[in-house]
Amino acid sequence: MAKKSGPTPRKRLKEIKLLDKRKAKEARRIEAKERRGKVRVKNSDEDPDIAGIRPGPQPLPEQWDDLGDDE
């Protein structure tokens, strides 16, 4: 019976490239986790999407201010 040979050089290069990619991805994950840790979180109960909106009619945007003058 013939003895099986080891991994081919091409396969070995592919494995090395895969390991390098995994290490780079893990480094990016750690960096992103550190960045998120540095960001302050507001401690308020107000929803940021609706912050500053008053009940009732809202003022017109600046580009529409001149529309009310024609009447």
KAUR-V454461 format. One record per residue. N is the residue number from 1. RES is the residue in one small letter. OMEGA is omega in radians with two decimals (none if undefined). Layout:
n;res;omega
N;RES;OMEGA
N;RES;OMEGA
This chain:
n;res;omega
1;m;-3.12
2;a;3.13
3;k;3.11
4;k;3.11
5;s;3.14
6;g;-3.13
7;p;-3.13
8;t;3.12
9;p;3.14
10;r;3.14
11;k;3.14
12;r;3.10
13;l;3.12
14;k;3.11
15;e;3.11
16;i;3.13
17;k;3.13
18;l;3.11
19;l;3.11
20;d;3.13
21;k;3.12
22;r;3.12
23;k;3.14
24;a;-3.14
25;k;3.12
26;e;3.10
27;a;3.10
28;r;3.12
29;r;3.14
30;i;3.13
31;e;3.14
32;a;3.13
33;k;3.11
34;e;3.12
35;r;3.14
36;r;3.14
37;g;-3.11
38;k;-3.10
39;v;3.12
40;r;3.08
41;v;3.11
42;k;3.11
43;n;3.09
44;s;-3.13
45;d;-3.08
46;e;3.10
47;d;-3.10
48;p;3.14
49;d;-3.10
50;i;-3.13
51;a;3.08
52;g;3.13
53;i;3.13
54;r;3.03
55;p;3.11
56;g;-3.11
57;p;-3.13
58;q;3.09
59;p;3.13
60;l;3.05
61;p;-3.07
62;e;-3.10
63;q;-3.14
64;w;-3.09
65;d;-3.07
66;d;-3.14
67;l;-3.11
68;g;-3.10
69;d;-3.06
70;d;-3.05
71;e;none
